[in-house]
Amino acid sequence: MKVFFTINEAGEVENIKVHSPYPVLNEELKRVFRLTPHMLPGLQQRKPVKVRFGLPVMFKARKVKK
């Protein structure tokens, strides 16, 4: 799974997109990334700019006993 997002000029996470074959995990990853605290924005010529990021995400799954 991969998560793509933008850190805007104010340091907020926005435009979260998830690439995964599991819709339930897509929504959970978006929820978690919305909880991310403010970050330092990127700087270009000493001015804040939006920066796009992509991160791989891995989950370990285990069987549930019945």
N, C-alpha and C positions, 0 to 999 in steps of 0.2 A: 504494500500500500504506500501511496505517496500523498503528502499534504503540501499544497501550494498556498501561499498567503502573501500579503503585502503588509509591510510596516509603513504607515503613512508619515507625513511630515510632523504629526503630533506624537508619534511613537505608538500609535494604536494598531492593533492587528485588524485587518480588513480583507475582504475579497478571498475568503477561505474556500478552497476547492480540494476535494478528496477524490483520488483515483483508487478505487477498490471494488472487488466483485461482491462485497457484502454491504447492502444498504443500511443495515442496523449499525455496523461499525462506522460507516460514513457519517451518520448523524452524531454518533458519540464522539468521533474525532473533531467534528465541527464544534460541538458543545465544549469540549476540553480546550480547544484553541481559542474560543471566545473568552475563556477565563484567564488567558495569559495576561500578566501585568504589563503596564506600559514599558516600552523599550526606548533606547536612544535611537532616533531616526538616523538614516544615512545622511552624510553631508557631501555636497558638491559645491566647490568654490565657497565654502563656509556657510552654505545655506542648506536647511533641511530639505531632503527629497525623499520620495517614496522609493522603497527597495523591495523587490520581489524575491521570495525565498521558496525553496522546495526541500522537504525533508522526507526521508524514508521512515516509515513506522512499522515496527514488527510487534506482533502479539504472540504470546505463547498460549496455546489452548490446551486444556486438559479435559479428559472425560469426566462427566458428572455421574456419580454413582446413584443408582435408583434404589 
